[in-house]
Protein backbone atom coordinates (compact mmCIF):
# COMPACT_ATOMS: atom_id res chain seq x y z
CA UNK A 1 0.00 0.00 0.00
CA UNK A 2 1.15 3.51 -0.82
CA UNK A 3 0.22 6.50 1.35
CA UNK A 4 0.82 10.15 0.52
CA UNK A 5 1.84 12.34 3.44
CA UNK A 6 1.27 16.02 2.77
CA UNK A 7 3.97 17.93 4.63
CA UNK A 8 6.94 20.15 3.98
CA UNK A 9 8.39 19.13 7.34
CA UNK A 10 11.18 16.61 6.69
CA UNK A 11 11.31 15.39 10.30
CA UNK A 12 7.54 14.86 10.43
CA UNK A 13 7.74 12.83 7.21
CA UNK A 14 10.66 10.71 8.47
CA UNK A 15 8.73 9.87 11.65
CA UNK A 16 5.72 8.84 9.55
CA UNK A 17 7.95 6.82 7.24
CA UNK A 18 9.42 4.89 10.18
CA UNK A 19 6.04 4.14 11.77
CA UNK A 20 4.34 3.12 8.51
CA UNK A 21 7.23 0.87 7.43
CA UNK A 22 6.45 -1.37 10.42
CA UNK A 23 3.09 -2.10 8.77
CA UNK A 24 4.43 -2.56 5.26
CA UNK A 25 3.05 0.80 4.09
CA UNK A 26 5.12 2.84 1.69
CA UNK A 27 5.02 6.58 2.43
CA UNK A 28 5.49 9.26 -0.18
CA UNK A 29 6.07 12.87 0.80
CA UNK A 30 4.01 15.37 -1.14
CA UNK A 31 3.77 19.12 -0.73
CA UNK A 32 0.79 21.16 -1.78
CA UNK A 33 0.57 24.93 -1.79
CA UNK A 34 -2.44 25.34 0.48
CA UNK A 35 -2.92 28.36 2.70
CA UNK A 36 -3.35 27.36 6.34
CA UNK A 37 -6.61 28.73 7.71
CA UNK A 38 -6.63 30.52 11.05
CA UNK A 39 -8.83 28.80 13.58
CA UNK A 40 -8.88 28.23 17.30
CA UNK A 41 -9.27 24.51 16.50
CA UNK A 42 -6.32 22.48 15.22
CA UNK A 43 -8.82 19.76 14.30
CA UNK A 44 -10.61 22.19 11.98
CA UNK A 45 -7.28 23.29 10.47
CA UNK A 46 -6.31 19.66 9.84
CA UNK A 47 -9.65 18.78 8.23
CA UNK A 48 -9.58 21.84 5.98
CA UNK A 49 -5.98 21.17 4.92
CA UNK A 50 -6.74 17.51 4.12
CA UNK A 51 -9.74 18.44 1.99
CA UNK A 52 -7.85 21.13 0.08
CA UNK A 53 -4.83 18.88 -0.50
CA UNK A 54 -7.09 16.08 -1.74
CA UNK A 55 -8.75 18.44 -4.21
CA UNK A 56 -5.31 19.22 -5.60
CA UNK A 57 -3.74 15.74 -5.56
CA UNK A 58 -6.81 13.52 -6.12
CA UNK A 59 -5.16 10.62 -4.27
CA UNK A 60 -5.53 9.30 -0.72
CA UNK A 61 -3.40 11.30 1.69
CA UNK A 62 -2.65 12.13 5.30
CA UNK A 63 -2.33 15.57 6.85
CA UNK A 64 -1.44 16.32 10.47
CA UNK A 65 -1.74 19.41 12.61
CA UNK A 66 -0.58 19.94 16.18
CA UNK A 67 -1.07 22.44 18.93
CA UNK A 68 0.36 22.94 22.35
CA UNK A 69 -1.47 24.66 25.16
CA UNK A 70 0.34 25.93 28.23
CA UNK A 71 -1.90 25.81 31.28
CA UNK A 72 -0.19 28.74 33.03
CA UNK A 73 -0.84 30.87 29.94
CA UNK A 74 -4.52 29.93 29.63
CA UNK A 75 -3.95 27.64 26.65
CA UNK A 76 -1.56 29.90 24.75
CA UNK A 77 -0.36 29.42 22.01
CA UNK A 78 -2.82 26.65 21.05
CA UNK A 79 -3.11 26.10 17.29
CA UNK A 80 -1.06 29.25 16.65
CA UNK A 81 2.19 27.59 17.79
CA UNK A 82 3.68 27.53 14.28
CA UNK A 83 3.40 31.31 14.03
CA UNK A 84 4.34 32.07 17.64
CA UNK A 85 7.54 30.04 17.20
CA UNK A 86 8.56 32.47 14.44
CA UNK A 87 8.37 35.40 16.87
CA UNK A 88 9.22 33.98 20.29
CA UNK A 89 12.01 31.70 21.43
CA UNK A 90 11.57 28.91 23.97
CA UNK A 91 13.24 31.22 26.51
CA UNK A 92 10.70 33.97 25.76
CA UNK A 93 7.84 31.57 26.44
CA UNK A 94 9.48 30.28 29.61
CA UNK A 95 9.87 33.86 30.87
CA UNK A 96 6.11 34.32 30.49
CA UNK A 97 5.70 31.50 32.99
CA UNK A 98 7.89 33.03 35.71
CA UNK A 99 6.18 32.67 39.09
CA UNK A 100 3.52 30.32 37.70
CA UNK A 101 2.87 27.09 39.58
CA UNK A 102 1.33 24.97 36.83
CA UNK A 103 3.79 25.01 33.97
CA UNK A 104 2.40 21.89 32.30
CA UNK A 105 1.75 21.70 28.58
CA UNK A 106 -0.92 19.76 26.72
CA UNK A 107 0.08 18.66 23.22
CA UNK A 108 -2.66 17.65 20.81
CA UNK A 109 -1.97 16.20 17.37
CA UNK A 110 -4.65 15.58 14.78
CA UNK A 111 -4.21 13.24 11.84
CA UNK A 112 -6.65 13.39 8.94
CA UNK A 113 -6.83 10.69 6.29
CA UNK A 114 -8.86 11.33 3.16
CA UNK A 115 -9.47 9.15 0.12
Secondary structure, DSSP 8 states (H G I E B T S, - for coil): -EEEEE-S-HHHHHHHHHHHHTTT-EEEEE---------S-HHHHHHHHHHHHHHHH-S-EEEEEEEEEEGGGTTTEETTHHHHHHH--HHHHHHHTTT-S---EEEEEEEEEE-
